[in-house]
Amino acid sequence: MSLSPADDVDALTAALRADAADLDVYARVLTTSLAAALPPEMVGIDRDRSFTDWLNKRAGRVRGIRILLGDWELTLSPGDSGLPVAQAKQKVRGVAISSREVTLDEWARLLANGLAKRARDSAEARAALARLLGQA
């Protein structure tokens, strides 16, 4: 059974929102489940890596996530309270024309819309998103 584009966005938003409260889990979702859908230059993960992490060959604690999707740059980083702070920048020809803090729901919706648009343009991205949604 195939979902309509609107259903795809809703299902993807729900899947993305489920892990958004834990930045480490969210980073794993974005770097593993979506790795096939997004080229490496589209996703950036900033980490704090301690000497112990280095010795034990661990990646370190996630400090932030940056995703580039078309005209949007979406970032997620821990706030002062430890909860994630979501920001969205809209760019035109590489220049930010709008930058604002958004709710996690709105951030997930912007990400889902960008990924759904990319999936419409790429069969490889479509297959990766179907796997993320458990449709493959």
Stockholm file with secondary structure:
# STOCKHOLM 1.0

chainA/1-136         MSLSPADDVDALTAALRADAADLDVYARVLTTSLAAALPPEMVGIDRDRSFTDWLNKRAGRVRGIRILLGDWELTLSPGDSGLPVAQAKQKVRGVAISSREVTLDEWARLLANGLAKRARDSAEARAALARLLGQA
#=GR chainA/1-136 SS CCCCHHHHHHHHHHHHHHHTTSHHHHHHIIIIITTTTSCGGGEEEEEECCHHHHHTTCCCEEEEEEEEETTEEEEEEECTTSSEEEEEEEEETTEEEEEEEECHHHHHHHHHHHHHHHHHHCHHHHHHHHHHTTCC
#=GC SS_cons         CCCCHHHHHHHHHHHHHHHTTSHHHHHHIIIIITTTTSCGGGEEEEEECCHHHHHTTCCCEEEEEEEEETTEEEEEEECTTSSEEEEEEEEETTEEEEEEEECHHHHHHHHHHHHHHHHHHCHHHHHHHHHHTTCC
//
